[in-house]
Amino acid sequence: MSISFNEIKKLDQSDPISNFRNEFHFQKKDLLYLDGNSLGRLPKKTIHDLNSFITEEWGNQLVEGWENWINEAQVSGDLLAENVLGANSGEVLVCDTTSVNFFQICLAVVKAASNRKTIITDAANFPTDRYILEGIAKDFGLKLIIIDNEKTDVDEYERITPTILKPHLNEDVALVTFQVLQYRSGALNPVKEITELVREYGALTVWDASHAAGSVHLEFSKNEIDLAVGCTYKYLSSGPGSPAYLYVKKNLQEKLQVPIQGWFAQKDQFEMGPNFIKSPDIRGFQIASPSILGIRCVNVAIDMINRAGMKNVVLKAQEGTEVMIKLYDTYLKNLGFRLMTPRDKTKRGGHLSLMHDKARNISIALRKYENVIVDYRKPNQIRIAISPLAMSYSEVYFGMMKIKELTERKSYEKIKDFDGKKIY
Ligand SMILES: Cc1ncc(COP(=O)(O)O)c(C=O)c1O
């Protein structure tokens, strides 16, 4: 089914969260930025809050500021839990990077199940997750099962289901870990069903929610999710290298011990005692001094989502990707593109993946000649996203029309090697 520009304008007019776009910084007004699934735009309030933190808090309070800052990883974690992750207070920390948190949590799970020797993940998982698991398996003599979900001639490309997972499960499995939303295809995995199935075998599931936070309903408590990690620089617009988060369900907090037992995890931190005694709550998962600058960026984004309402954010991600699919059907399908993301809106998030033989050169040409930023993933996929707070439906339309026109004109043929430049 097709969609006209008039219909798209009507979507913008009736969009209850369209005003949030004004809260972002736009340096180049004519840039069409369809890459918010990689790095979200800068909120204006972040500029203000960081400046005021630096001058008024760090600058004026100096070390005495720690009285207010010391628990901020938890305070921000509670805000994220309530407004974005659907978790309880005391179950989330905003800290470190996704990679560090992933290593910490996965190893804690593996150590807690010392009689079990198998880890399961999938081939389409994000590289850092796969590399970390490879390292853990090697160092601890474990078997790493990597489910092959990269075949492109299937109904649901990359999507993991209980049916796919079940044959790999047995009493030797300690840890199963997937992304909530596949970073390349944008397929949303059935987190509740998979977590339940894994639990039946006495194992735990760790979810990487990096692409899902701020684009889908996570509902960690309702879905009885055990453990998760994720980043905040995509749909949560908290800036490059902003602190990540980790989530540990209450009933697992005493049982699990992360490998890096830093001083922030110590029960009576400022007693400076001779030995490590782990804090029994979520604080037992914090390694060290939090980046207060980074946390303040995360807080701005959480506040925006809170005001916009997660329901509206998710609806816009679904509607925006629906618009993209309609435009793909009408304009891109016959230009050699192939949709790799589920058509069912309950099985995707805020981005689509389009396969094309010339994907790399199209992505480069769009940046070079058209002022359109899309994302490229090896070997042949372009990702395009709607960031519900920062974008209008019209921006999606104009961006996709540029993809159509550039591909029709074959301007990508002008791109030779582009000096071997990397595309982020
Ligand atoms: C799904 C996923 N996991 C992990 C990471 C890595 O995050 P970090 O660099 O914060 O460790 C990314 C980065 O984009 C990601 O997309």
The ligand as a MOL file (V3000), in Angstrom:
LIG
                    3D

  0  0  0     0  0            999 V3000
M  V30 BEGIN CTAB
M  V30 COUNTS 16 16 0 0 0
M  V30 BEGIN ATOM
M  V30 1 C 23.4860 -3.9060 20.7260 0
M  V30 2 C 24.7380 -3.2250 21.1870 0
M  V30 3 N 25.4190 -3.7320 22.2290 0
M  V30 4 C 26.5530 -3.1540 22.6590 0
M  V30 5 C 27.0610 -2.0230 22.0540 0
M  V30 6 C 28.3700 -1.4590 22.5200 0
M  V30 7 O 28.1880 -0.4920 23.4710 0
M  V30 8 P 29.4050 0.1740 24.2630 0
M  V30 9 O 30.3370 0.7360 23.2640 0
M  V30 10 O 28.7170 1.2060 25.1230 0
M  V30 11 O 30.0260 -0.8810 25.0930 0
M  V30 12 C 26.3650 -1.4460 20.9960 0
M  V30 13 C 26.8750 -0.2380 20.3260 0
M  V30 14 O 26.3380 0.2970 19.4030 0
M  V30 15 C 25.1810 -2.0750 20.5500 0
M  V30 16 O 24.5030 -1.5870 19.5040 0
M  V30 END ATOM
M  V30 BEGIN BOND
M  V30 1 1 1 2
M  V30 2 1 2 3
M  V30 3 2 2 15
M  V30 4 2 3 4
M  V30 5 1 4 5
M  V30 6 1 5 6
M  V30 7 2 5 12
M  V30 8 1 6 7
M  V30 9 1 7 8
M  V30 10 2 8 9
M  V30 11 1 8 10
M  V30 12 1 8 11
M  V30 13 1 12 13
M  V30 14 1 12 15
M  V30 15 2 13 14
M  V30 16 1 15 16
M  V30 END BOND
M  V30 END CTAB
M  END
